[in-house]
Amino acid sequence: MEKAGTGIKRVKDACTENRNRYEFKFTDAFWITIHSNIDDTDNDTDNDTDNDTDRKDSILSFIQKDPKITINEIAKRLMVSKSTILRDIKKLKADNRLKRKGSEKKGSWEIIE
């Protein structure tokens, strides 16, 4: 079980890459349900958009609480890859919802209202 965290991330990344919907449940056991994307192409696009929107909202929430949060920390908290967070941040900047003040190392994020 010591590698469960990285395994979960790999499963989520693979599902996202293959456009599969998934559900994790943790009780006294570990459950994952992966939904096929073969017959559900319209829903997959909607679900991807919903996941992207939810993730972007989470990113903005993390930044609001800690404007100096790193991309690596956001990726770790959301259990997605760094490149996924970079892509979402690029979209947030393009949508004029987020900007960076200062350097990547010592700067901070600013949410544009």
Number of C-alpha atoms within 10 A of each C-alpha: 5 6 7 10 10 11 12 15 16 15 14 21 17 12 17 16 9 11 18 21 19 14 10 11 10 8 6 6 6 9 10 12 11 13 15 15 16 9 9 12 13 9 12 19 13 11 15 15 12 12 14 14 13 12 18 17 13 15 21 20 13 17 19 14 9 12 17 18 16 17 18 15 13 19 17 14 12 14 16 19 17 15 12 15 21 14 11 17 20 14 14 19 15 11 10 12 14 19 16 15 13 10 8 12 8 8 14 17 19 16 16 11 6
